[in-house]
């Protein structure tokens, strides 16, 4: 178990430990330096990147690439689930 998971267990409870966690190089910043937390939260469940974030408003548009790939991975995993009869 990772140090992050143990920290969450000790500070709160085991139920607050996520199944998976990812280390990001950078949370995409706006031109004014604010972190784009809300667009990232909307992107991961499957919102299209074109509706969530405009590259011309980002200080580092390349930083969202990992998150777009991660959102696609999540979408692929959820579409592979087939209901049982």
C-alpha positions as CSV (number, residue, x, y, z in Angstrom):
1,X,0.0,0.0,0.0
2,X,1.3,3.4,-0.9
3,X,2.3,6.2,1.5
4,X,-0.6,8.3,0.2
5,X,-3.1,5.5,1.0
6,X,-1.7,5.1,4.5
7,X,-1.9,8.8,5.1
8,X,-5.6,8.8,4.1
9,X,-6.3,5.8,6.4
10,X,-4.6,7.4,9.3
11,X,-6.1,10.8,8.8
12,X,-9.7,9.7,8.0
13,X,-10.7,6.1,7.5
14,X,-10.1,3.2,5.1
15,X,-13.3,4.0,3.1
16,X,-11.7,7.3,2.0
17,X,-8.9,5.5,0.2
18,X,-9.5,5.5,-3.6
19,X,-9.1,2.3,-5.6
20,X,-6.6,4.0,-7.8
21,X,-4.6,7.2,-7.6
22,X,-2.5,8.9,-10.2
23,X,0.4,11.3,-9.9
24,X,0.1,14.2,-12.3
25,X,3.0,16.2,-13.5
26,X,0.9,19.3,-13.6
27,X,-2.8,20.4,-13.2
28,X,-3.5,22.5,-16.2
29,X,-3.2,26.2,-15.3
30,X,-5.0,29.1,-16.8
31,X,-3.2,32.1,-18.3
32,X,-3.6,33.8,-14.9
33,X,-2.0,30.9,-13.0
34,X,-5.2,29.4,-11.5
35,X,-5.5,25.6,-11.5
36,X,-8.2,24.3,-13.7
37,X,-9.8,22.0,-11.2
38,X,-13.4,22.2,-12.3
39,X,-12.6,21.4,-16.0
40,X,-10.5,18.5,-14.9
41,X,-13.4,17.2,-12.7
42,X,-15.7,17.5,-15.7
43,X,-13.3,15.9,-18.2
44,X,-12.6,12.7,-16.3
45,X,-16.2,11.4,-16.2
46,X,-16.4,11.8,-20.0
47,X,-17.2,15.4,-21.0
48,X,-15.6,16.3,-24.3
49,X,-12.3,18.3,-23.9
50,X,-13.6,20.9,-26.5
51,X,-16.5,21.8,-24.1
52,X,-14.4,21.7,-21.0
53,X,-11.3,23.6,-21.7
54,X,-10.1,25.9,-24.5
55,X,-6.4,25.7,-25.3
56,X,-6.1,29.4,-25.8
57,X,-7.1,30.0,-22.1
58,X,-4.4,27.6,-20.8
59,X,-0.8,28.5,-19.9
60,X,0.3,25.0,-20.8
61,X,-2.1,23.3,-23.1
62,X,0.1,20.1,-23.3
63,X,-0.6,19.5,-19.6
64,X,-4.1,18.3,-20.3
65,X,-3.0,15.5,-22.6
66,X,-2.5,13.0,-19.8
67,X,-5.9,13.8,-18.4
68,X,-7.6,13.3,-21.8
69,X,-5.9,9.9,-22.2
70,X,-7.0,9.0,-18.7
71,X,-10.6,10.0,-19.4
72,X,-10.5,7.8,-22.5
73,X,-9.1,4.9,-20.5
74,X,-12.0,5.3,-18.0
75,X,-14.5,5.4,-20.8
76,X,-13.1,2.3,-22.4
77,X,-13.3,0.4,-19.1
78,X,-16.9,1.5,-18.5
79,X,-18.1,0.5,-22.0
80,X,-16.5,-2.9,-21.7
81,X,-18.9,-3.8,-18.8
82,X,-21.7,-5.9,-20.2
83,X,-24.9,-6.5,-18.1
84,X,-25.5,-10.2,-17.2
85,X,-28.8,-11.8,-18.1
